[in-house]
């Protein structure tokens, strides 16, 4: 059963010392360690879209087999996110952050050696499992190190690294895959190998002091904070801020339970509202996102346009992600995560509506840019918001399960859109996207809580 433990004076002092640390390269290094994982995560995922035509021709795949291969990443992602979150609370954030990239690295290298459709499918599920695990664990880890007034900006910026991975995959996909018959094998190796260097660097990262305290390992937590204080003094020079400037910490902390108990705790009376809100939010944005990115090239070609056959259109849509992520990261610190998510989802809904009624390649490209911009900005808000509303004891579980649940939307979207397109047409598809995004925004507005400027412990006192 999940219960509270009284914090000792030393443990409360450790939490306050962690909160007072000014931002420097110490936290920047952790952001880069996590962010590069997200970049390679996205590149390993996105490269599948560029190798599908070559693989389908080589192995003589039917449309059903091609679609199944396209879903392999999402299938693995769902289970990877789920288990990474639950294991992150049981065995620690750092261990999962080492296992996850190793998995998608191995999957990518094995995939390059595939001789059959079945083997390639299995390797892409492994890649999906690893990338899902990576996506779910890094945000909770980083959240537990960052001072409250900078947390939204850092976590939003963290999710922005996904965009660089998509752009990298697009560049490799267009430059390498068509260049040689084995190009589809080469790009899998090129997106997998950099992960080895990241894993070597991650050996040096600390475990979360908050997780260590929650596990009763307060001496180790104090040691981690002491090392960080020493590094920050060296970086910024002089003394650290006075402890009087740091808000008092709660006198107790929730202890985690077993695998099943942590899952059950997400639906406890105090957290059920937040959990329901986050699940609707994740499934809304993921449904819209994967529906858009999976079907937009096909839908536009059917609509009589040819721009989607070119490199330029794909780059425009992918590049839109970068300002989308980072504008939301900045705004979430000023406006609050809750209201940033609502604003970007509503703006995304408007963009989808305008795209549904657009005519001509230029206007569709412009509205496609804005739809990509606002949907990815929403993700920046979600990756900051989700780990904040859960206590340390099951923060990773909450993040992982919500992310996994959202993938159901990603799996259903291409199926629903493919089934309904013939009946409702181009405009109808984007009207569905508009409705789903507005539903997500309304749910956050009605059920979400504000988190900006509060320590993680203050937030979970009111969650």
TAFEN-V546978 format. One record per helix or strand of 3 or more residues. SS is the DSSP state (a for helix, b for strand). FROM is the first residue (numbers start at 1). TO is the last residue. Records with the same first field share a line. If there is no record, write none. Layout:
SS: FROM-TO / FROM-TO
This chain:
b: 3-6 / 252-255
a: 9-20 / 25-59 / 63-91 / 93-112 / 117-143 / 148-175 / 177-179 / 183-202 / 209-214 / 218-236 / 243-245 / 259-265 / 272-302 / 307-309 / 311-335 / 337-356 / 361-388 / 392-447 / 456-462
